């Protein structure tokens, strides 16, 4: 098979890039090792920056998002049994939308299917070849038969554990990482959200977050030890701990129900420099990971895709490579801003091992400062809604 851009990975980054390129009449082949059903069932983020919203609209997949998504113009921070609201619209002039990554993935798969785009799932033994030459190619196996795809460029959208980043020699890539000493126990329940906007809570027992996916589907998290397993937590134990960590005015309104999903996710910050090697370009989690506290993972993947799409479009329209040459530096400048904000939110709101009472008071004092300073709220709001592309 011959195509122009081979895309490795069928998560949101790979699907969105394929959709944008196909709409620009640039041929793609997307290769995913899991089944479509598996990819669509993964529970992930739900906060979309407005740049992400506009990019999805540009990709022609915004209709259901606009009909079902929830526009949020602020969020709540809480500490010491008190909460206050940060007004995004007032402080930054912008807002966010709540629309689950699962739904974004479904919309993109449907659009690619309608466009008869080349999507190859359940592919095994995927390998990238000659990525530093002008004739890279990809091989994979399906049903025991080996296939080859020749292409001009390869987009590595295959996540942190994928093969794409590993194609860059160790001496040519620099990796930065911080692994946090706790995880998030998340529960998805078919219950009305306890708040119309997200509530981020600092508590001496650990962090908690009250979130949602739609008016009848709630997503809640509590900070737990990395040694914990989801099955260690009974439903009652989870709800009791969540109530304890949320302010009383919130916890008293909490409606609980049997979880339809329960899992623990570790937290890390990770960046790979460079995001380009020859004609291989990394996007999304293949190049960087952020803790979910700042709601940046999916949004960073979308901004990567935006930069790479614009660069490839210019290359094919005008034989101009300058945006491709700038891709890594351009994407990384935005990545590091999001890494910093996610780190700040994480260190502000979580209880760290061996954290002293002094350090807890420092966190509470900083949250109180945000509550009383319009300037501090502007800084938080500008970072939360996302920097412009």
Buried (B, 14 or more C-beta within 10 A) or exposed (E): BEBBBBBBBBBBBBBBBBBBBBBEEBBBBBBBBBEBEEBBEEBBBBBBBBBBBBBBEBBBBBEBBEEBBBBBBBBBBBBBEBBBBBBBBBBBEBBBBBBBBBBBBBBBBEBBEEBEBBBBBBBEEBEBBBBEEEEBBBBBBBEEEEBEBBBBBBBBBBBBEBBBBEBBEEEEBEEEEBEBEBBBBBBBBEBBBBBEBBBBBBBBEBBBBBBBBBEEBBBBBBBBBEEEEBEEBEBEEBBEBBBBBBBEEBBEEBEBEEBEEBBBBEBEBBBBBBBBBBBBBBBBBBBBBBBBBBBBBBBBBBBBBBBBBBBBBBBBEEEEEEBBEEBBEBBBEBBBBBBBBBBBBBBBBBBBEEEEEEEBEEBBEBBBEBBEEEEBBBBBBBBBBBBEB
